[in-house]
Amino acid sequence: MVNGKPDFYEVQRRTVLTDPFKIQLAYRKFPANFVAYDILYYNDKQVTDLPLMERKRLLDEAVNESDILSKSRYVEANGIAMYKFAEANGLEGIVGKKKTSLYWFGKRSKDWKKIKVLKEEDFVCIGYILNKNSMTTLILAKYNDNNELVITNHVSLGVSILKLKQHGMNFSSCPIENLNGYADATWIEPMVCTIEYMPSEKEGIRQPTFKEVREDKLPRECRIKEDDA
């Protein structure tokens, strides 16, 4: 938790630490806490075939909360209000679960749905890179106060060169002078693309996904804001 909120960036950093000294420092700065959201065994018996609400009752009986151990809370019949609260407070989203749902080891179920807080933003696509893993990465940019293109982000999820071609993609030269590190890039004439992403205070955008090409907006309308700098 950072400032009372879950921080995915810090969780990622903690998972890759191997040095005992650095682990101890991280523990002192951001003590790890365990949140129990379900129960799989109770009194030496597997209870995964019990409905969710029954498992919640057993969880309440089994867990005594402390400074480092707590139980996941839930609300009923107010999912929309809960989502709006998560959005207003900069949280990642909410999870909706059927009251009768069972627990499946290592499987995903339609009875549990993650509803992420997502935002959309328009960027200028100026090129792409064909990766060795067969994925394509778009190079995204925006215009600064000097009307110069500045690379701001990259996106691979949802990318389709066919979609760009359907919207009149044309090849071009690199639009940024003295740019290094993009020897494998294919440059195109600027196109406005809408990107969907999870907002992040540290990373700016997280898990960006290409959504669509916009033909009703000029590239020069995509500008760097003070918050982006």
PyMOL commands that set and color helices and strands:
alter all, ss='L'
color gray80, all
select helices_A, chain A and resi 8-15+20-29+52-62+79-88+161-166+219-221
alter helices_A, ss='H'
color red, helices_A
select strands_A, chain A and resi 34-36+41-42+45-46+69-71+93-97+112-116+119-130+136-143+149-155+185-200+204-214
alter strands_A, ss='S'
color yellow, strands_A
deselect
rebuild
show_as cartoon
